[in-house]
Amino acid sequence: MTALALLAANWQVRRPHPAVRQDPGAGQTSGAALGSTPSAVERSPAVAVDTPKVSHVSRDQMLEQTQSAGTNSPAGQPQAASDWAKVETSDYKQYVRNLRALGFPEDLVRSIAIADVDKLYEPREQPIKPKLVAYDAPLSQRQTHDTGPKDWQRVKDLWQLRVEKQGVLEQILDSYVPREILRTPISRNYEAYEYAISLMPPEKRNAVQMAQETEILVEGMNNTSIRDDAAELEAFKQSCQDRDAALHRVLTPEEFERYEMNTTPAGTELARRTIGMEPTDEEFRAMFRVAYKNWFDTGGVYGRWRANPVPAEQIAAADQEMNASLKEALGPDRFLDYQMAVSGTGQQLRNFAARFNLPRNMVTQAFDLQTQVDQLARIRGPRPDGSASIAGQAPLRQVAPLQAQLQEVLGSQLWQAWETGRNLHVELDP
């Protein structure tokens, strides 16, 4: 008999059920207090709780997925009622072992356990869950500057409760169970953290998540309580250093770098901008190292872009150094692919080349010439009346020869198609 048929048969025989869980508020799942924040390296002993009893509250949900399985036993097989009598028990860990022994798919076993434990914890989670604010709500409702101690206490209470619930599930299932990353009223790339944690070895994920969540909580509380910008920035740097120290204690250098690539703005933005380039893992790692150095050289402080004021000359020099380092790391051909991926002109030209099946040498020349034209156009800068300034007349005179060269490289028809496409403005208003 299949696992699905067993579930349907259990519903049909309507056996008397063993005792269900006690009410969550009655102390069934009490855990040790986590304090202000859980440990950044090891999970709090909040997981040392009584094993939940078998609950049937979510069996009807499972039944909806199994009604089409039928309830007739194959010839020569024991009846469903007698089989299910061997499965039922008030010990949830044993119940899970019984389901596995009968051949239930692991995903289904986990779904049953998680649904039951979620149901158990829901009355305790619901009162302290943050209220969702619509993206188009008034600014006064979306601002976070008035987040106070009571709000942060609710965030910590919810965090503690979810750590406890995760521990209960891991005891029941005897394996790692992911949990949602701690979210605060402060804007962060929470999805990036969850993705990066999922790439870590299972035995390290809880420690990594705890270290990251501690930094998220500390940064958020400092952000809303420290009014001096310089002092708040120093506090942010310290919280990031503490997180990195905790991560270094559990991750190898390679794992730590991978985590940074997937969570820092320098890494996530680089991944977004180089989509058209399709870099290999080795290429992306080399580019990230260069880009992350540039992030700090131009005033970045961990996840904050240019938080430290930096002279424009220093930024320009750092950008030049970055491009030179990227070209050396990638080689001329792949560096061209990078340049085209990260610039609007390059993206347009790449699409144009694909449309007309242009050879690479033609694309290379066209990109170089069009980039020079774009740079001169920015230097020229129009006056308010639309005419070129006196200082910009020299660059203006240099544009015409470059455009003539570009027309020669592409040919008259392709040149016309390129100019038409670049000057095309599409109105998306209804």
N, C-alpha and C positions, 0 to 999 in steps of 0.2 A: 504494500500500500504506500502510495506517495505521501510526502509530508503534507501537501495541500489537502488530500483526501482525509487525512487524519484530523486536520483542523475542522473540516466540514462535518465529519462524523461526530466529533466532540460536541459540536453545537446541537446535532440531532438527538443524541442520547440524553442530553440535559441531566447530566449527573449532578448530585449535590456537590457544591463547591467547598473546598477547605476554607479556613478563615482567611480573610483578606487583610491587607495592611491596616494598621492603625491610622488614625487621622494624623497628617503631617505635623500638626501643632502639638500632638501629644508626646513629642520627644522621641519618636521612632527613629529619626535620622539626625539626632543632635550630634554635632561635631565639635572639636576643639576650636577655640577662638583663634582667628588668624592675626589679630592685632591690627595695626594700622595698615600694613601691607604684608602679603605672604612672602616667604623667603624667595629670593631671586634665583636660587639654585635648586632647592628641593621643595616639593610640595608640602604644605602644612599637614599635620596629622589629622586634619578635618575628615580624612577619608576613613578613619577608624570608627566605623558606625555599625550598628546592627544590620545584618543583611535583610533587605526588604522581603516580605512574604509574597507569595504568589498573588497577583492581582488579575482579575478578569475584566477590568474596566475597558481594556483595549482589544479584547478578543473579538468583539463585534466588528471592529475596524478590520481586523485580519480576515474575518469571515467574508467580508465584501469582496476580497480578492480571491476567495476560494470557492464561492458558491457554484462556479461552473465545473469544479473538479469532480463532483459526484460523490456519493457516499456508499456505493456498493463495493464490498470487499472482493478481490479476485478469488477465484476458486482455490480452495485449499488454504486460505489465509485466515488467521484468527479474526474474530469480530472486533470492530473499532472500539466498542466499550471496554473490552478486556485489555486491549492495547493501551488505551488512554489511562486506564487505572494505574498502569505502571509508570506513566509520565507524571501525573499530578502529584504535587507535594507542596507543603507550605514553605519549604526551603528553596528560595529562588535560585541559588547557585546550583543545587541539585536538579531543579527543574530545567535549567539551561543545559546541564550535562545530559539529562534524559532526552531532550529534544535533539541534541547533537547525535546521541547514540542511535536515535531512530532515523537519522539521515536527513534531518531538516537542513536546508541550505543555510550557511553561516549568515548571509545577509538577512534572511528571514528571522533567524534567532536573535540577531542584534536589533532588528526592527521591533520585535516584540518587547525585548527588555528595555530598550530606549523609550518606547512609547509608554510603557508602564511607569518607569521612573520619572519621565517628564510629567505624567499625570499626577504623580505623588508630590512633586515639587512645585507644581503650578500655583497652588494657593499661597505658597510662601514667596514665589517670584513675582507674581502679578502686582502686588502693592508697591514694590520697589523698582519695577521696570520703568525706564525713562519714557515719558510721553513723546510720541513721534510728532514732529512738526512738519507740516507740508512745505515742500520746496518753495512754493509761491506764497507762503504766509508772510504777513507784514514783518519788516525788518526787526521791529521791537520784539517779536516772538522768536526770531531766529538768532538774535545776538546772545552771546554767552558771558558778557562781562558781569552780569548780576548773579552768576552761579555762586552760591554760598556754602557754608559748612554743612548745612543739612543736605544739600544736593550731593555733595561729595561723600557724605556718610552713606547715602542710599547707593551711590556707585560702589563703594567698598563693600557694603552689605550684599549687594547682588553678586559681586565678584566672589566673595567668600562662599555664597550659597552655590554658585555654579562650580566652583572648585570642589566643594563637598559632593555635589551631585555627580561630577565626573568620577570622583573616587569611588562612589557607590557602584557606578556602572562598571568601572574597571575591576572591582572586586567580583562582581557578578559574572562578567564575561571573561575575566582572566586575560585581558589584553588591553592595549591602548585604545582609548575612546577620545576622539577630538572634542573640543568645546569651542564655542564662539569666543573670539578675542574680546578682551575688555574694551568697551567703547565709552568714551566720555563726551561731554558737550563740546570739547575742543576738536576741531577738524584735523583728522589724520588719515593717512592712506591705510585704513584698517584691513582692506581686502589684500593688500600687498603683504602684510604681516601674516595673515592666515595662509596665503599661498607659500610664502617662504618657509613657514613652520612645517607645512605639509611635505616639503622636500627634505627635511631633516630625518635622520634615522629615528624610528619610532621611540626608541628608548631615551632619546634626547629631547623630544618635542615638548614635554611638560616643563623641563628646566628652561628651555629657550623661551617658551611662551611666558613663563612666570617672570623671567628677567625683563622681557619686553613690556609686559603689562605693568610691572613696577615702574618702569620709566614713563610709560603713558600716564599713569596715575599721578606720579610726582610732578611731571611737567605740567599736567593740567591744573593741579592744585596751585602750583607756583604761578602759573600764568594768570590766575584769577585773584591771587592774593598779594603778589609783589608788585607794587605800583611803579617802582623805579626800573626803567627799561634796562639799564646796564646791569643792575643787580639780578633782574629776572633772567637776562641772557647768561650770566655766570652760573646761576642755579640750573639753567637748562643744560649747559655744558657739563656740569658736575653729574647731573642725572644720566646723561648719555655716557660719560666715562664709567660710571658705576655699572650701567647696563653692559657695556663692552667688557668690563672686567669679569662680570658674571658669565657672559657668553664665552669668553676665552677659557674659562674653567671647565667648560663642558664640550666645546667644539674644537675640532682641528683647525689649523690655519686655513685650509682649503674650504672647510664648511663655513667658517666665519666670513670669508670673502664672498662666498656664494650667497650667504644671508644678506650681506650688505648690498650686493648687486641687485637683489630682489626687493629691498625695502627702502633704500635711500633714494631721494629724488634724483640724485645724479645717475643712479642705475636705472630706475624706472623710466625717467625721461629719455635716457639714451636708448632704451629698448623701444620706446614709442617712436622716436625720430628715425631710427634705422630699420623700420619695418621693410621698406623697399629694398634695402641692401641685403637682407637675409644673412647676417654674419654667422659664422660657425661659433661654437662655444669658445674655442680658443681665441678667435678674433674678438668676440665680445668681451672676454675677460681682459684682453690687452687694452681694448678701447676704454673699458670701465676704469682701469687703473689710471690712465691718462686723464680721463674726464673727471675723476674724483679728485685728483691733484689740482686740476683747474678750478674745481668747485671751492676748495679751500684757498687757493691762490687769489681768487677774485672776491674773497670776503665771506664765503659760506661758512656756517657753523653747524656741523652735523646736518640736520634736516632743514635748516633755514637758509634760504638763498640770500647771499650778500648781506648777512646780518651785521657784519662789520664794514664800516665805510672804507672804501678802497679808491685811490685816485684812478681816474680814467686811463692814465698812461700805464699804470700797473695792470689794469684789466686788459688793455690792448696787448701788452707784452706777454701776459699769461695766455691769451688766446693764440697769439702767434706761436708760442712755445708748444701749446697743445696741438695745433695743426701740424707742426714739424714732427712732433713725437708720434702722432697718429700716422703720418705718411711713412715714417721709418718703421713703425710696427706692422703696418698693413701692406706696404709696397705701393708703388704708383697706381697700379690698376685698381686695387681694392680701395685705395684712398679716394680715387675718383668716384667709385660707387658710393662711398661714405658721403662725399661732398654733395653728390646729386640727391642722396636720400634726405639730407638735413636741410636742404634749401628748397624754396618754392620753385625757383627756376629749374633746378635739377629734377624735381618731381614732374613738372610739366614736360620737360624735355624727354624724360624717361618714358612717359606715356606717349608722347609724340613719336619717339623712336619705335616703340612697340607697334603703334598704329601703322606706320609706313615701312616697318622692317628695315630700319636704317643700320648701316654697318657701324661697328663700335668706333672706328677711327673718325668717322664723320660726327658721331655724337660727342666724342671727346673734344674735337675742335670747336664745335658749335657751343658746347657748354662753357669752354674757356672764353670765347668771344662774347657770349651773352652775359657772362658774369662780369666781365670788364665794363660792358655797357651799363649794366645795372649799378655798378659801383660809381661810375662817373655821373650817372643820373642822380645818385644820392648826394654826391659832392656838390653838384651844380645847384640844387635847391632853388625852386622858383620863388620869385617875389610874390607879395600878396596879390599883385595884378596879373600874375601868371607868367611874366617875362623872366628871363634868366638874369641873375645878379651879375655885376661886373666881374666879381671874383670867380663866378662860375662860367664865364664865357670861354675860358681856355679849355676846361673839360668838355664844354659843348662842342668845341671844334674838333675834339678827339673822338667824339661819338660817331660822326659820319663815316670816317674810314673803317672803324670797327664794324659798323652795320653793313658796309659794302663788302667787307671780307666775309661776314656771316652769310650774306646773300650768295656770294660766290661758292662757299662751302656747301650750302644746301641746294642751290639751284633756284631758279626763279619761282617755279610752282610750289616747292616745299617752303621757300621763304615766305611766300604769300600766305600759305596755310598756317605757318608758324605765327606770323604777325596777327593774322585774323584770330587765331585761338587765344593768343596772349591778351588781346584787347577785348575779348568777348566778356561781357558782363551779363550774368543770368539773374533775373529777378525771381525770387522764390516767394514773394508775397502773394497771398491768395487774391 
